[in-house]
């Protein structure tokens, strides 16, 4: 089953994502970049890396882009093969081309979604990425 890390500071959005992925993924949901780094490191230590990270760009403390760069650093540090590295969907309530560019270029994100979105939007992205099993 798909392993997903949800990094979202708004409780309602976290719950929405958990419900949208219910039955399709094993999810870990955290509310900050710092907690994401901790969960990501634990997963790598356990040799169970996440397949997907759903990452809000507007986080308190460590922002989403900085978090993404640290997650990528951890994958390199653990010498995770490219084929096992997490696909990252970044999300934000703002339509920010500069942030999107940085997420794609530096963070190697695979998708960018602007909030609000629906369950169908999330499942559509997962399907495009080949992450849904039906």
RAJOWO-V452407 format. One record per residue. N is the residue number from 1. PSI is psi in whole degrees, -180 to 180 (NA if undefined). OMEGA is omega in whole degrees, -180 to 180 (999 if undefined). Layout:
N;PSI;OMEGA
N;PSI;OMEGA
This chain:
1;146;179
2;133;176
3;123;-174
4;134;171
5;121;178
6;122;179
7;101;-173
8;124;-177
9;-22;-180
10;118;-178
11;-41;-179
12;-42;180
13;-38;177
14;-48;-179
15;-39;178
16;-47;-180
17;-41;178
18;-43;178
19;-40;-180
20;-29;-177
21;-3;-178
22;132;180
23;-9;-179
24;-16;-175
25;153;168
26;117;-173
27;144;167
28;126;-178
29;129;179
30;163;-174
31;5;-179
32;162;176
33;-40;180
34;-43;178
35;-33;178
36;-44;-180
37;-43;180
38;-48;-180
39;-40;-179
40;-43;179
41;-44;178
42;-42;179
43;-42;178
44;-40;177
45;-36;-179
46;5;-177
47;34;176
48;67;-177
49;155;177
50;144;175
51;-32;-173
52;141;172
53;125;175
54;107;-166
55;118;173
56;136;180
57;-29;-178
58;89;-180
59;149;174
60;152;-179
61;-124;179
62;120;-179
63;168;-178
64;-42;-180
65;-42;177
66;-40;177
67;-46;180
68;-45;180
69;-37;178
70;-37;177
71;-43;178
72;-38;177
73;-43;180
74;-42;178
75;-42;178
76;-43;-180
77;-40;179
78;3;180
79;43;178
80;127;179
81;149;-178
82;-39;-178
83;-18;-179
84;-1;-179
85;148;-175
86;139;167
87;141;-176
88;126;171
89;119;177
90;146;-178
91;146;176
92;158;176
93;-14;-179
94;146;174
95;91;-171
96;99;-178
97;-36;-179
98;-46;179
99;-41;179
100;-44;179
101;-46;-180
102;-40;179
103;-41;-180
104;-47;-174
105;-55;-176
106;-38;-175
107;-4;180
108;40;174
109;154;-179
110;-14;-178
111;155;-179
112;122;-179
113;137;177
114;129;178
115;153;-1
116;154;175
117;168;-177
118;168;177
119;-42;-180
120;-35;178
121;-45;-179
122;-49;-180
123;-35;176
124;-42;177
125;-44;179
126;-39;178
127;-45;178
128;-34;-179
129;0;180
130;29;-175
131;0;179
132;139;179
133;26;179
134;NA;999
